[in-house]
Amino acid sequence: MNQALSQDALPRQPLQQRAKDRFERVLEEAEALLLEAGLGGFSIPLLAERLGYPRATIYKFFPTPYAVFNELLRRCLARLEETLVREAAPVMAQGLPWREAARVLVTQAAAFHNANPVARLLILGGPVSDESYRAQEITIQHLGSLTRRLFDTVGIRVPQEPDVATLAIDIGTTCFRHSVFLHGEITPAYRDEAVYAMLAYLSRYAD
């Protein structure tokens, strides 16, 4: 997910085991800080203070806060993809109508976000800078590609230009995001609205 992102927005992966352990410790504490303070209250100096590390130790791996966010985001997306493939793909392979298959995808995605507050914050939180806006757009593209692959398994082909799968994800994500803004989670009503909005859009291509 590094296309269009500057190098300062990406982590520098460690090579030695001791450095890898510290890298993981930084990310673990970063998650805790994000949950307490949100994106706006997050800073590397504060993270270093909580860990008792010199700031330079963290900057060695994470040049900017966005490098921390994007590494956490990458991991959240990997878990989301694993969840959707594990839970949704077998159901879709049973030959369900495409509308039901889409409903399964949205339901699983909503459940994942509600169970993972850091993923909810990073994927559904509003962008706070130009860099985070680009990261958010790349996230939507990633999820769109995953949706396209899952649809392919049941013989549904949607246009790549315009990128219909990604646009459908963007529509559903907007419903999720609005629910989180209002309620702090994805409520059943907003989950169902995401399903309805995506089905209405995709019906032009899949029916």
N, C-alpha and C positions, 0 to 999 in steps of 0.2 A: 504494500500500500504506500510506496514511497514516491510514486509519480507526482510531479508538480510540487513536491515538498523540498524545502531547502535542507542542506545537510545539518544545520543547527536544530532542525525539528526532528531529527532522527537520532536514536541512541547509538553509541559506539559500543559494540558488543565486546565483552571481555574474553580473554583467551585462557588465562590461568584460573585454576579452581578457586583460589582465595578471592580473586577479583569477581568471579561468577557468583560466589556466595554473597559478597557485598552488594553486587548488582541486584540480586534477588531481594536482599534485605531492604535496599532503597525502595524498590517497587512495592514491597509489602507495606512499608511505612507510608509510602505515597498514597496507597489506597485508603489507609486509615485517615490520613490528613484530608483527602478529598471528601470522604464521608462526613468529616467534622466541619470543614471550612468551605467546601464547594470549590468550583474552579476559580472564583474571584479571590478566595482567601488562601490559595495555594502559592507557595514560593519556595525556591530552592534554599535560600537562607533559613527559612523556618523548618524545612525538612531536615537540613543539616543539624540544626539545633536539637530537634527531637531525637535524632539518631546519635548525637554526640560525635558526629563526623566533621572534619574540616570541610568547608564548602568546596574546596578544590577536589576533594575525593569524589563528590557527586558530579561536579562539572566535568570531570574526566570522562564520565560515561554519558552524562546528560547535559549538553551545552546550554539548553534552555528548558523551561517548564514544559514546552510543547514536545520535547523529546521524551519526557516522562509520560505525558498524556498519550502520545502516539504509540509508545511501546505497550502501555496498558490497553489501549484501544485495539492494537493488533492481536493481543491475547484474548480480549473479549470477543472479537470477531471470530477467532479460531474456535472458541467455545460455542459461540452461537451457531457457527456452521456445523460443528460436530453434533450439536443438539438437533438441528433441523434435519440433517442427513439421517441421524439415528432414529428420530421419532417420526419424521414426515415421509421420508423416501419409501419405507416399506408400505405405508398406507397408500401412497400414490401408486405404487407398483401393483396394487390390487385391482387397478382398473377403475377407480372411482371417477365420476364425472369431474371435469376440470374445476368446476366451481367448488365442489367439495374438497378437492385437493388444495385449492387456494385457501379455503377456510382453515384447513389443517395447518398450513404454513403460518398463517396469521396468528392462530391460536397458540401455536408453539412459540412463536417469536414473542408474543405478549407475555406468556408465562416465563420465558427466559428473562426478559427485562424486569419483571416484577420480582424475580428471585435473585437478581444480581444488580444491586444498587450502583456499583461503580460502572458497570456496562450501561445501565440506564442513564447515568449522568454523562458519560462520554459519547454515547451514540445518539442519545435523544436531547442532550443539553444544547442550548443555542450556542453558536460560534461566538467567541470572545475576541477574535482577531482575524485578520486576513489569512493567517497561517492555519488557524483552526477551522476557518470556513472551507479552505481547500481540503483539509483532512476530512471534514464532514462530507463533502461531495464525493471524495474517494471512497468513503465508507458506504455511501448509498450505491455507488457503482459496483462495489464488491458484492453487496447483498443482491443487487440486480443480476449480476452474473451467476450467483448461486441459484437464484430463483429460475433463471433461464435453464440452467442445467437440470434442476429438478423437474421443470415442465417438460424438458426434452425426454425424460424417462417415461412420460406417459403420452408422448407423441404430439405435444402441443408446441407449435412453432410460432413465435411472435417476431415481428420485425426487429432488426438490429439498428436500423436507421429510419426513423428515430428509434432510440433504444427503449422499446416499450416495456421490457421487464424492469429496467431501472426506474422509469417514470412511474410504474405501478408501485414499486417499493417506496418511492418518494411520497406518493399519495398516502399510502398506509402509514408511513413514518410520521407524516404531518399530523395524522389523527392521534398517533401514540404520543407525540411530543406535546400536543395541546392537552391531552389528558394528564400527562406528568406535570405540566405547568399548573393546571388547576387543582389536581388531586394528589400529586406526589407519586402516582402509580398509574398503570393502565387499567382503567375500570372496565368491567364487562361491556358497558354501554359504548365506550369509545373503541374497544376491541371490535365489537360488532359493526360499528360505523366504519372502521378501517376495512373490514371485510366487504361491506356494502360498496364503499367507494372504489376499492380495487376491482371488484367484480364488474361494476358498472363500466369502468374504463376498459378492462380486458375483454369484455364481451364483444367489443367491436372487432377483435382480432381472433378470438378463440372459439366463438360460436359457429 
